[in-house]
Amino acid sequence: MDAPKRIHSGQARAVASLLAPSPRVLPVRPLATRRGRLLLGLALSGGIGLLAYKRRSLTRGGALGAVATGTSIVGLGGWSWGLSLIYFFISSTLLSHFREKEKVSTAADKFSKGSQRDIAQVAANGGLASLYAVAAGSTRSEAARETLQAGFVGALATATADTWATELGVLSSDRPRLLTTGQPVAPGTSGGVTPLGSAASVLGAFTSGLVFWIARGPRKTLAALPFIALISGLAGSICDSLLGATVQAMYVCPACQCETERLVHSCGTSTRPLRGLPWCNNDVVNFLATFAGSLTAIVLHSVVRLFSALQKKTLFREKL
């Protein structure tokens, strides 16, 4: 008579164990492997940074920032993280030089900085991704590493989406419209969006996640990553446009009556504050946008993980 009770009790313990899984711990990575990746990451990012500096894609400070970012991401995140960063950098650099002559007047008129990126721009776009890599390399918890990985994917997807939207959107034949009001604005105006720029943003975010997924060796368990990158990158890009239209510091040239991010306009006239917060320049907006994108990716990853766990529990119960 006791046998059925023992079976029932065993089933209950199995279900309880499934409902409260113990955290998995990753094995300690060999120190030599990490050192090797750090050295190779330093060599690779150093070579790319030097080439970008010679091609005037980066300033001297920007090249140093790129080396620090690349070394930390490859060394502490892994090769898939590093390849995603390389994809972002190469694609952004190529798009920066695409039809560059047509962008010169807009860049000189509107943007606070040109196509040659400095250390502040590198930190704004890649700094948060580097922090995620450092944190991921310091934890032994697989769950924590997966969460940090999602944050990294979201941050890089946002940086890619925003850069692609800026570099291609400024070439759009459609006049940009301010995200907050829909009012037509001049090309290059912060907060302005175009159909071409929005499409580029979507494509940049998705391909960023796709490259990371392929670099990890396309696993079924990570198949949601490209779509997480798509949604989080688009969310971060929208956040960038929203901040650009509301709180980013914008100025007006009293001589040309032209809205710009510059303190001194291209005509040589000192500009006057027009709107926004004085300390909130484009680099601050970019950093906040990557933060919003990474946070969105972490939330989406948690939802996907919860759904997957519930699905497994349902299947388990059906087998009992």
C-alpha angles and dihedrals in degrees: 000000000000096000097079090050091053091051091047091049091050091052090050091051090050091052092047090050090052092049091053107036117186114244114263117233123210119228115255109266115235110262091226091058092053092046090050092052091047091052093045090045090052092050094046097045090042091055093046092045092051092048091048090049092051090048089050093242091121134032119230090264091045090054091051090049091050091052092051092046095046095045094051095044096047095038099045103021101040140241095296089055091048094048090052090053091049090051090053094048098045095044092046092048093049092049091047089059094040108113086345095168090060090054098047097087093046092047092049092045102042115013123079090217136030131232092286103092120217131205093271091057091047091051093046093053102032107020096088091046088054091052090053090051092050091049092047091051091052099052130079094195113104091203092053092047092051090051092049089047090056090050090051092050091049094048094049093043089055093049090049094045093049095046094048091047092051097045096046101028092062088061094054118126088215116084112247119249125210109254094223101047107013089235115151113251137180119275112273095028112144110251093023118128135192133188090247093050092047092050090049089050092054093047093047094050095047096046090048090058091041092055091050092049093049091045089055088055102265101276122186090225090060097041091112093062098088090052092045087052091049095052097038093044091050091047091051092047091051089049089053092053092045093052090044091055096046120022106014113110110255129180138196129221108231091206099048099023086226123149112231145158090231127103088210116035123228088256089063097252120131110243130227128228112267106172144329134052117312094228095046104090127161093276091056090048091051092051093049090048093052088049091053091048093049092048090051090051092051091051092048091048090052091050092049091047092049092048091049091050092049090049091053092049091051092051091047093052091049089057094052 
